[in-house]
Amino acid sequence: MAGTKRSNAQRLKDSLEDDIINGRRVPGERLDPEVLGNEFEVSRTPVREAIQQLVASGLVTVSPKKGTFVAKVSIEQLIEMFEVMAELEGMCGRLATRRITPGELSDLHQALERCEAASAGGDPDEYYYENEVFHHTIYAASHNAFLAAEARQLKLRLKPYRRLQLQVRHRMSNSLSEHREIIAAIEAGDAVRAEQALRDHVLIQGERFSDLIASVKDFGIKDADEPV
């Protein structure tokens, strides 16, 4: 999904998302739709759509009769969501290995090629969106609609932080290598290997855990024992 193809709502959402993650809009700050429309030179509809998407990702809350505010998220809650996401992704990979069709496998290879192109271009945001297609292809190949829907919903909530990870040096190239390992496991018909590869790909641990914590602590996200 190239940047030129993104709608006004998508571009606005990405910009607000970056502002929130990078601390330019702090937890508790009110977001005025009229001000946002003027600031980004867009109509009310893209602003409304962008806010709805930010609410779905947990970055923004809407309080009746009070307005729209930047949400407060704890590091503990964030890590718990990543743990669940890793298990959902692993399950999708296991089922996809057993159920993937030749057409879906071809789609997965094409998604990988687009990820490679985005990585070569050094564009983390474009890589993220192509990466999204890669993962959604695996969800579909699981042929379990309920599981796929749950994975997509949680992935949406974690999107800002997964995008943030791609800003870390070498993370994009490492992610690409992990994609290749995932496809190799699926093609080999090794469901256990595919499950583990996808789980490790998503799970925040070791140095990646430290990098994420170092980043989000600077961006207004609270420790579990801090007042919110």
N, C-alpha and C positions, 0 to 999 in steps of 0.2 A: 504494500500500500504506500505508494510514493506520496511525498508531502503535497505535491500539486493536486492530488486527487482528494485531499481531505476537505470536508465541508467546513463552513464557517463555524458551526457548532463544535466540530472536532478540533479545529485550530484554537478556538477559544478555550475549550476544555483543557487541551494540552498546555496552553499558556498559563492558565490558572493553576493547573496541577503543578507545573514547574515552580510557580510563585510560592505555592503552599509548601512544597517539599523543600525548597531552598530558603524558606524562612522570610520571604518578602511579604507574605501574608501570614500572620501569626494566628495560632489557635484562639478562638473566641472573637476574631475580627468579623465584623458584619460585611456581607457582600451585597451591595445595592445593585439590583438588576438594571436600573436606569443608568447609573453611573458606569457600569460595565459596558452597556450598549454604546454609550458615548465614547468611552475609552477605546473600545475595539472597533468602533464604527460598524456595528452590526445591528440588525433589528431585534425585537424582543424574542422572536422565535428561537434563533440560535442561542441566545442567552439562557432561555428557559431549558432548552435541550441540554446545554452544557452543564447547567446546575443539576439537572436530573441525573446525568451521568456521574457527576462528582458525588452526589448523594449515594448512588449505587456503589461507588468505590469506597465509601466511608470517609471521604475527605471533607465533606460538607454536611451540615445538618440544617433542617428547616424547622423552625419553631413557629407554630401558629400565632398570628397577630404580633410576632416579634421580628421575624425576618429570617434571613439565611446567614449562617455563620460557618467559619472554618472550624472543623471538628478537632477534638482533642483525642489523640490515640496514644496508648501506652506501648512501650517496647515489648512488654510481656504479651499483650494481645497480638501484636504484629508477628512475633515469633511463633505463637500458637497457630496462627493462620497459615504460616509457611509450612509448619509441620503437617497440618491437615492437607494442604495443597500437594505436598510431596507424596502422600499416600494415595490421593485421588489420581494423580498423574501416573504413579506406578501401576495402579490398577488398570487404568486406561491402556497403558503400554502392554500389560500382560494379556488383556483381552484382544487388543489390536493384533498382537503377534499371531494369535490363533485364528482371527476372523478377517483380517485385512484382505481386500480384493485386489486383483492386479491393477485395476484402475486407481484405487486408493493409494497403492504403493507408488504408482507413477506420479500421482499428485504430491505425495510426500517428497519424492525426489525433486520435483519441480520447486516445491517450497524451500527445500534445502539450497537449491541453486540460487534462488532469490535472496536467501539469507547470506550466501557467500558473496553475492554482488553488493549487498548493503554493507557487509563487513569490509569488503575491499574499498568501498567508497568512504569508509570511516564515519558513517552516519548512524549513531546509536538509536535515534528515534525511528529511522526507516528500518533498521535492523529489528527493533522491537516489533513493529507491525508485521514484518515478514515472519518473524519468530512466532507471532500470534497465529498466523495461518498454519505454520508447521504444527503447532500443538493442537489446533482445532481439527486438523486432518487426522491426527491420532485419536482424538476424542470420537470423531465420526466413525473411524475404523474399528472402534471398540464394539460398535453395534449394540450399545446399551444407552438408550436415549436418556434415562434418568441419571446415570452416572455422568454422561457428557454434559447435561444441563447443570449439575452440581459443580463440575469442574470449571465450566465457563463462568458461573456466577462467582465463585471464589477467586478465580483468576482475574476477573474484573476488579474485585476489591483490592487485590494485591498489585494491580497494574502500576500505580505510581512508584512503588518501591522496587518492582522488577525493572522498570525503566531506569530508576536511580542506580541500580547495580551495574547497569551497562555503561555508566559513566566511569566506573572504576577501571584503572589501567589493565589491559589484557583480558578483561572479562568478556568482551565481545568475541575475541578469537577463541577463548576457552569454551565459550558457549557453543560456538560453531563446531569445535572438535567433539563436544558432547553430543551434538545433533548427529554427527557422522556415526558415532558409536551406537546411538539409539537405532538408527536405520540399519546398521550392520546386524544388530541383535534381532531386529524384526525380520530382516531378510533371511537370517539363519534359522528362523523359527524357534529361537531360544527365548521363551516367554519369561523365564526367571531372570535372565540377563537383561532383557528389555525393561522389565519392571524395576530392577535395581538401578539401571542406567538413568531412567526417568526420575526415580526418587532422588538419586544423588544430584541430578541436574537442577532440581528445584530446591532441595533442602538447604537451609542456611546453616552452615557448620564451619568450624575451624576458622581459617582466615576470612572466608566470606562473611561469617557471622560478625567477626571483629570489624570488618570494613563497613558493613551495614550499620552496626551500632554506632561507630564513629561518625558516620554520615548523618543518621537520623537524629542523634543527640544535638547536632548543630542546627537542625532544621525544625526545632520546636516540638519534637515528639517526646513524651514524658516517660520517665521510669515508672514502673508499676507502683512504687511507694511514694511517688511525688503527688502532691495535690493537683487535681485537674479542674 
